[in-house]
Amino acid sequence: MTPKECLEQAIEPALAMLPIHMTSDEAAVLMIAIGLQESRLKYRRQIGGPAVGLWQFEKGGGVHGVLTHSETNIWARVCCAKRDIFANEDAVYKALPSDDVLAAAFARLLLWADPKPLPAIGDAINAWDYYERNWRPGKPHPETWDDLYQQAIEAVESV
């Protein structure tokens, strides 16, 4: 999936399920960049690991966190209901590899749980910090971030 396809087919429908104050170009750029970093917007199952979906969520990690965090749990349940998925860890984890819209919604909600404001578009350093703080990648690859982040900016600016 290209970054623009991800925006149109997953992120925009996901953001449409959420309140307007959760939608922004900053969120879309960061979501695309993280999707590119985590899965190249290609792999819906982690190679050699338990994470699933384009944003590579683990059941006991991001899925659990979004379903239980005080700032996201209600909206996670709303999104699950709109996607006809039970709002529990097992059902969401099972759905994420095949439901890119739900995966995008959970990615946005994970970002929403961070009390810091989203980084400005073009601020690759703070965007990396935001990603690293929230996704806590086991094997981070900062050397790929700048190029992927730029691809994300270009996708959002092309719409």
Protein Blocks (a to p, Z undefined) as FASTA:
>chain_A
ZZklmmmmmmmmmmmmpcfklgcfklmmmmmmmmmmmnoomamcdehiabecjkopafkl
mmmmmmmgmklmmmmmmmmmmnopacbfklmmmmmmmmmklmmmmmmmmmmmpmbdcdde
hilmlmmmmmmmmnopabdcfklmmmmmmmmmmmmmmZZ
